[in-house]
Amino acid sequence: MLVVTIIGILLAIVGPNLFGRAEKAKITAAKVQIDSIKTALSHFEIDVGRVPSTQEGLKALIEKPSEVFEDEWDGPYLAEGKLPKDPWKQEFIYKSPGEHSKYFDIYSLGKDRQEGTDDDIVNWEKEGGTATK
């Protein structure tokens, strides 16, 4: 009984720290994925002369859009030829032209899966100086 009590106390102390770190790791992973997508978009832009439209979406990084000539597209531009999902198993949102940045917006809705909340991970600087680029 004493051993069970000690284990319970240790979990109560250590548990919250582990869960907090797991969430921070997911946020960092989402930021790294956004950077990877930005790099792929840069390669696409160099080859095609523009970034994909909102309608073409990030799918243009793995499949040639119909409006693009065969000799322009040198993809797939993402590793493994598939679109990554964010750490919460959701698709990244892509808009071009961007509403927050000149060429495009890429973002994850974060843990709460709600758009426009504090936990969104974005490729632009949020108001109040909380950059998550």
Buried (B, 14 or more C-beta within 10 A) or exposed (E): EEEEEEEEEEEEEEEEEEEEEEEEEBBEBBBEBBEBBBEBBEBBBEBBEEBBBEEBBBEBBBEBBEEBEEEEBEBBBBEEEEBBEBBBEEEBBBBBEBEBBEBBBBBBBBBEBEEEEEBBBBBBEBEEEEEBE
